[in-house]
Amino acid sequence: MTSIRIGSRRFSLPASRIARTLIGVLLIVAGLLGFLDLAARAVIPVRNVKVQTCGPLTLGLALVDAGMPVELAFERARLAARERAVALERLVADRLPDASLVLWFDEPGLVAWRDGDAPLDRETATDLLSGALASVRAVTGVHVCGGGDLRMALDAGPIIVGVEVRDQVIDSAGWIGRHLDGGGWIAWGAVPTDKPVGEQATPLWKALVGLWCELTRRGCDPVQLRSQALITPACGLAGHGPSQAERAMLLAREIGARVHDQAAATKLTIGA
């Protein structure tokens, strides 16, 4: 029987898909509210906060999988994604009025467009995601999980795109270059979340720099790659224990410090 772990305790999940979905929604909402309460009571005021929500494409695919007709599924997903994003923006503004918000749309469903078996054409799907991004005033991001269609995410027009450090990214060098030229940022998932990462940041740093070198050879600006970069774990940390999650974030912070230092050095080298 499938189960989930909350703290040190493990709970069995019901067999019903609807019941599991409701439990998942409640856990997400409770976790967000708890986080915002803690942030509001922080001794040092929180100036920047990031929240995420399910993107319309992934939600639409889930509704189709549950048996809803394609057209209706993606229309419902469009409305739900927009309403959820607007509600999150209002919630954060209410709880943390002095904080700047970065609102991410998680889109693991982009894998379906990469594989060519999505039930919706690329142009319509891109417009759907773009509309969700435009529904809020916050800085927006799209998280491309695993081997999702990075080009579609970039075409939708987010300010930030989150992508795992992997060789397949090189094929989208042209799209990445245009995104950076337009002032966009890349959140590099430099810390793997699906395998042990060890104690040292150096191997992960070398993998990131190697990818940047290849992108530079394909025409991307080396200064932009470094100065318009954020460092994150490759995916979510919900399946990690507290010590594992802390280690992943510490590695991301160490790599981020190296990025900052190299960005400054690169600008000095080329006289920027």
TACORGI-V646639 format. One record per residue. N is the residue number from 1. SS is DSSP state (H for helix, E for strand, C for the rest). PHI is phi in radians with two decimals (* if undefined). PSI is psi in degrees with one decimal (* if undefined). Layout:
N	SS	PHI	PSI
N	SS	PHI	PSI
//
This chain:
1	C	*	136.3
2	C	-1.20	142.1
3	E	-2.47	165.7
4	E	-2.23	154.1
5	E	-1.93	129.6
6	E	-2.14	108.8
7	C	1.16	-125.2
8	C	-1.68	1.1
9	E	-1.93	149.8
10	E	-2.08	136.0
11	E	-2.16	137.4
12	E	-1.36	142.0
13	C	-1.68	148.4
14	C	-1.22	162.0
15	C	-1.29	-27.4
16	C	-1.15	129.5
17	H	-1.14	-38.2
18	H	-1.12	-44.4
19	H	-1.09	-40.6
20	H	-1.13	-40.0
21	H	-1.09	-43.9
22	H	-1.09	-41.2
23	H	-1.09	-43.2
24	H	-1.08	-43.1
25	H	-1.10	-43.5
26	H	-1.10	-40.9
27	H	-1.13	-40.5
28	H	-1.12	-47.4
29	H	-1.11	-45.1
30	H	-1.09	-40.9
31	H	-1.11	-42.0
32	H	-1.14	-46.1
33	H	-1.10	-40.4
34	H	-1.10	-42.0
35	H	-1.09	-45.2
36	H	-1.15	-36.7
37	H	-1.10	-44.1
38	H	-1.12	-42.8
39	H	-1.11	-36.8
40	H	-1.18	-25.2
41	C	-1.71	5.2
42	C	-1.10	141.8
43	C	-1.11	-44.8
44	C	-1.60	120.1
45	C	-0.97	137.2
46	C	-1.39	122.3
47	C	-1.76	-25.1
48	E	-2.36	137.5
49	E	-2.47	143.1
50	E	-2.08	130.5
51	E	-2.26	163.0
52	E	-2.41	158.9
53	E	-2.53	161.0
54	E	-1.20	132.9
55	C	-1.30	159.0
56	H	-1.13	-30.5
57	H	-1.25	-44.3
58	H	-1.15	-41.0
59	H	-1.13	-41.8
60	H	-1.07	-42.4
61	H	-1.08	-38.4
62	H	-1.14	-39.2
63	H	-1.20	-38.6
64	H	-1.10	-42.6
65	H	-1.09	-29.6
66	C	-1.42	-4.2
67	C	1.96	1.3
68	C	-1.39	141.4
69	C	-1.00	147.0
70	H	-0.99	-51.7
71	H	-1.05	-45.0
72	H	-1.18	-38.9
73	H	-1.06	-47.0
74	H	-1.33	-25.6
75	H	-1.21	-44.0
76	H	-1.10	-39.6
77	H	-1.13	-39.6
78	H	-1.04	-48.8
79	H	-1.15	-44.4
80	H	-1.14	-42.8
81	H	-1.11	-41.0
82	H	-1.16	-47.3
83	H	-1.10	-40.8
84	H	-1.11	-43.4
85	H	-1.11	-44.7
86	H	-1.10	-41.5
87	H	-1.13	-40.2
88	H	-1.11	-43.0
89	H	-1.07	-42.9
90	H	-1.16	-40.6
91	H	-1.08	-47.0
92	H	-1.13	-40.7
93	H	-1.09	-34.3
94	H	-1.27	-43.9
95	H	-1.42	-34.6
96	C	-2.29	71.9
97	C	-1.10	-21.4
98	C	-1.71	3.0
99	C	-1.67	145.0
100	E	-1.53	137.2
101	E	-1.83	136.6
102	E	-2.00	117.6
103	E	-1.91	118.1
104	E	-1.76	141.2
105	E	-1.84	117.1
106	E	-1.43	126.2
107	C	-2.29	65.5
108	C	-1.11	-21.3
109	C	-1.17	-11.2
110	H	-1.08	-16.1
111	H	-1.02	-35.1
112	H	-1.10	-35.6
113	H	-1.34	-32.6
114	H	-1.12	-39.6
115	H	-1.42	-9.5
116	C	1.35	19.3
117	C	-2.10	24.8
118	C	-1.34	148.3
119	C	-1.43	-0.3
120	C	-2.22	140.2
121	C	-1.19	158.5
122	H	-1.09	-43.2
123	H	-1.10	-46.5
124	H	-1.12	-41.6
125	H	-1.13	-41.1
126	H	-1.10	-41.7
127	H	-1.11	-37.0
128	H	-1.09	-46.2
129	H	-1.19	-40.1
130	H	-1.08	-38.7
131	H	-1.13	-37.6
132	H	-1.14	-41.4
133	H	-1.10	-35.7
134	C	-1.38	-6.0
135	C	-1.36	-12.3
136	C	-2.19	161.4
137	C	-1.64	-11.7
138	C	-1.20	164.2
139	E	-1.11	130.1
140	E	-1.96	150.7
141	E	-2.43	155.8
142	E	-2.15	124.7
143	E	-1.64	115.8
144	E	-1.63	103.2
145	C	-1.34	136.6
146	C	0.95	-124.5
147	C	-1.73	35.4
148	C	-1.16	169.1
149	C	-1.33	94.1
150	H	-1.11	-37.2
151	H	-1.11	-39.9
152	H	-1.09	-43.4
153	H	-1.06	-42.7
154	H	-1.18	-39.4
155	H	-1.13	-25.3
156	C	-1.25	-18.5
157	C	1.56	33.6
158	C	-1.28	161.9
159	C	-1.36	-35.4
160	E	-2.20	140.7
161	E	-2.14	128.4
162	E	-1.71	127.6
163	E	-2.49	143.8
164	E	-1.27	143.6
165	C	-1.26	105.0
166	C	-2.73	156.7
167	H	-1.09	-28.9
168	H	-1.07	-21.8
169	H	-1.10	-28.9
170	H	-1.02	-33.8
171	H	-1.13	-17.7
172	H	-1.84	24.8
173	H	-0.99	-41.3
174	H	-1.09	-42.6
175	H	-1.16	-41.5
176	H	-1.10	-43.4
177	H	-1.04	-43.6
178	H	-1.18	-36.4
179	H	-1.09	-44.7
180	H	-1.19	-39.7
181	H	-1.04	-32.7
182	C	-1.47	7.7
183	C	1.59	5.8
184	C	-1.34	166.6
185	E	-2.13	156.6
186	E	-2.07	129.0
187	E	-1.70	107.4
188	E	-1.50	118.4
189	E	-1.37	81.0
190	E	-1.57	-10.8
191	E	-1.92	107.5
192	C	-1.03	144.2
193	C	-2.03	2.8
194	C	-1.96	11.0
195	C	-2.83	163.4
196	C	-1.06	143.0
197	C	-1.98	-6.8
198	C	1.36	-170.3
199	C	-1.82	-12.7
200	C	-1.90	141.7
201	C	-1.46	-16.6
202	H	-0.99	-47.5
203	H	-1.07	-36.7
204	H	-1.21	-38.9
205	H	-1.10	-43.6
206	H	-1.11	-37.9
207	H	-1.12	-40.6
208	H	-1.16	-46.7
209	H	-1.10	-38.9
210	H	-1.07	-40.8
211	H	-1.14	-42.3
212	H	-1.08	-39.0
213	H	-1.07	-41.9
214	H	-1.16	-40.2
215	H	-1.14	-36.5
216	H	-1.10	-40.5
217	H	-1.10	-26.5
218	C	-1.59	5.3
219	C	1.99	-4.0
220	C	-1.30	147.0
221	C	-1.33	124.2
222	H	-1.13	-32.1
223	H	-1.22	-45.1
224	H	-1.09	-38.9
225	H	-1.00	-33.8
226	H	-1.64	-38.7
227	H	-1.45	-17.4
228	C	-2.00	47.9
229	E	-2.21	141.0
230	E	-2.09	153.3
231	E	-2.05	130.1
232	E	-2.44	165.9
233	E	-1.08	157.0
234	C	-1.13	-33.0
235	C	-2.61	-168.3
236	C	-1.19	161.8
237	C	-1.95	17.2
238	C	-1.08	-30.3
239	C	-1.52	4.4
240	C	-1.74	149.1
241	C	-1.28	166.6
242	H	-0.97	-43.5
243	H	-1.20	-37.1
244	H	-1.16	-43.5
245	H	-1.10	-41.9
246	H	-1.09	-41.4
247	H	-1.11	-41.9
248	H	-1.07	-41.4
249	H	-1.23	-35.6
250	H	-1.14	-39.6
251	H	-1.12	-42.6
252	H	-1.07	-40.9
253	H	-1.14	-40.1
254	H	-1.15	-43.4
255	H	-1.14	-38.6
256	H	-1.06	-38.2
257	H	-1.13	-38.3
258	H	-1.16	-38.1
259	H	-1.07	-45.8
260	H	-1.02	-45.9
261	H	-1.14	-42.0
262	H	-1.24	-33.5
263	H	-1.08	-44.2
264	H	-1.11	-41.7
265	H	-1.17	-39.0
266	H	-1.13	-40.1
267	H	-1.10	-42.2
268	H	-1.13	-38.1
269	H	-1.12	-40.6
270	H	-1.72	2.9
271	C	1.34	26.9
272	C	-1.34	*
//
